[in-house]
Amino acid sequence: MNDVTALAQPRQDQFGRRVAARLDAAAAELPRDISERLRAAREQAVSRRKTPAMQPARPATPAGNSQAALRGPDRFSPWQRIALALPIVTLVAGLVTIHVVQDERRATEVAEVDADLLTDDLPPAAYADPGFVQFLKTSR
């Protein structure tokens, strides 16, 4: 505990005692039927109260055994490792699939252009002729 909480604790205890005293004084003035209902509700709440779960203490590791301290109780199980690696594997598989699909589309487009050039009436050498480019520009 630091100094601030050490100083605040007695004040909080004192405040709690004052509030409890005022509530006790006011409870004495309540009618009997209301105090009986409050008593029954209090007993019911106490019977339903959950007990705090006890947490097991971590085993102490010797100071010289740094490997045991590093592995500790926080290491991942095989299923947790698979769950951590699964999003990365899925992302890589998706990127590879996108790359393959785009390569196939490019190859199909190039094959279509090649097929159009080879089945056209003009020979392929005509497309490389600078005069043919000028002819295309002026004919539009």
N, C-alpha and C positions, 0 to 999 in steps of 0.2 A: 504494500500500500504506500502511496506517496503521501506527502505532507498535507496536501489539500483534502484528500479523502479522509485522512486521519483526524483532521480538525472538523470536518463536516459531520462525521459519524455521531459524536455526542449531541450535536445540535439536532440531527435528525431523530435520535432517540428521545430527546427531550420533547420535541414537537409531537412525536407519536404518542408519548405518555399524556400530553395535554389533550390531544384529540380524543384519546380513549377515555379520559376522565370526563370530558364533556358528553361523550356518547353515553357513558354509564349513567350520568346524572339525568340525561334526557330520557333514557330507557326506563328509569324508575317512575317517571311521570306518565308513561304510556298506559292505555287501558289494558285490562287483563287479556282480552281476546286477541289483541294485536301482539302482545308479548308472547302469547302461546303460539301464534302462527309463526312469529320470528324464531322461537325456540325450535319448533318442528322443522322449519326450513334450514336452520343451522345444523341440526342433527342429520338431516338428509344430505346436506352438502358435505359434511365431514365423512359420512359413510361412503359417498361417491368419490371422494378425493383420491386422486391418483398418487401413488407413491413414486418418488423420483427414481428413475432407473440408475442403477449403479454402473459406472463405467469401469472396466478393468484397467488397472494401471499398466503402463508400458513397462516391459522388462528393461532393467538397466543394462546397458552395454558397457563392457570394460573400456576404459579410456584408450588402451592400446589397439583395440580392434576396430580400425576405421572402416574396414569393408562391411562389417556387421552393422555399423551405424549408418552407412550409406544405403545398404539394402533395406534395413529396417522394416517396419510393418507397412510402409507406404508403397512398396513395390507393386507393380501391376500384375494381375493374373493374365494367363494366356488369352482369355476372352476379352479382357479389357484392352490388351494390345491389339487384338484383331479389330475391335471396335474403333480404336484410335487410328489404325492404318486404313480402314475401309474407305473413308472419304477421299484420302489421297489416291488410293488405287482407282477409285471411281473417276476422279478428275483426270488422271493420266489416261485411263481407258477412253474417256470421252474425247480428250484432245487427239489421241491417236486415231479414233474413228473419224473425227472431223477432217483430219489431214488426209486420210485415205479417200474419203468421199470427194474432197476437193480435187485431189489428184486424178481421180477417175473422171470427174466432170471436165477438167482441163484436157485430158487425153481424148475424151469424146468430142469436145469442141474442135481440137486440132485435127482429128480424124475426119470430121465433117467438112472442114475447110479444105483439107487435102483432097477429099473425094470430089468436092465441087470443082476444084481447080483441075483435077485430072479428067473429069468427065465433061468439062466445058469445051466449046468449039475452038477457043483460042489455045495456042500452045503455051505452056508455063513460061517460056522465054519472053513472051509478049508482055507479061506483067512486070518484068524487070526493065523493059525498054523505056527510057525517059520520054520518048515521043508518045507512048501509049498513055502515060500519066497526063501529058498535056492534052491529048485527045479527050480523055475522060473529063478534064476540067472544062474544056470548051464546049463539050456536048451537053452539059447540064444547062 
